[in-house]
Amino acid sequence: MTDTKGLLSDELLHRVEETARAQNRQPAEVVAEAVAKYLEEQSWRQYVERNEMRARAKGIGEDDVDRLISEVRQENRR
């Protein structure tokens, strides 16, 4: 991994270094974990947004969710 200096503000770098020291880890490990979590969260948000758009396009709202779940469960039992 590249050096984290220059990518982060001095304050943020200091916090990363403190966290790394407290956890007996390298700062790069702390940054890599944080970036991985951020990217995972962004991926999840994009997934939710795509599916919300699909639902809206089909005219499905929050009020329909419970009914649709019940219908699918009934179909799956058959």
C-alpha positions, 0 to 999 in steps of 0.5 A: 500500500502507498504511504498514507502521508499526503492523502490524509489531513494531519489531524486524520493521520494523527488519529489513524496513528493513535488508533493503530498504536492502540490496536498494535497495528500498522497505520496502513492496516487501519486505513485499508480496513476503513477504506474497505468498509467505506467501499462496502457501504457505498456498494450497499447504498448503490444496491438499495438505490437501484432497487428503490428506483426499480420499485418506484418504476413498478409503482411499488411503495413502502405500504406494499412491502408487507403484502408482497412479502406475504404473497411471495411466502404463500406462493413458495408454500404451494 
